[in-house]
Amino acid sequence: MFRQSIDGSYPTAHILGENIQATYGTQLSPAELKSLAARLQQRHSAELEEDHIA
């Protein structure tokens, strides 16, 4: 779902929260969303680096 949320740039924590709520019916706190967004951005960047190196 995170990759689907990327539309030219990473989604904000707010947009990510809206997508999670719409998809899963779950609402996360602003702090949880901020942390999740940061972790997902780091993970996505690492995956892109791995793909580029491979």
N, C-alpha and C positions, 0 to 999 in steps of 0.2 A: 504494500500500500504506500509506503514512503516513496518508492521510486515513481509511482503513479502521481504523487503529489508534486514532483519536481517538474516545473513548467518554465524552464529557462533559468530558474534559481531555486534554492532550497525554500521550502515552505516555512513561514514563521511558526512559532509555537502555537499561536492562536489558530492559524489555518490548519495546522496539524491536528489540533484538538477538535476542530469542527469536523475534519475528515474522519477521525476516530469515532466521534460520537455518531456521525451519520452511518458509518459502516458497521460499527460494533455495538452501538447504543450505550457506550461507556463514556463517562465524563471524568477527566483527570484534572487535578489541581493545576494552577498556573506554574507552580514550581516543578511538578512532575513533567508537565509538557515542555518546559524550558530545558530540563535535563534530558528528556527523551529526544528532543529535536537536536540537541548538541551531540548526543551519542550517535544518532542516526547519520548526521552529517559526517562525523569522523569515520564511521563504518563505511559509508558510501565512498568517501574519498580514498580510504585504504583499499577498497575493492577496485576502484578505478586505477590506482597505482599498480595493484597486482596484475590487472588485465593489461596494462601498458607494458609492464616488465616482461610478462609471459610471452 
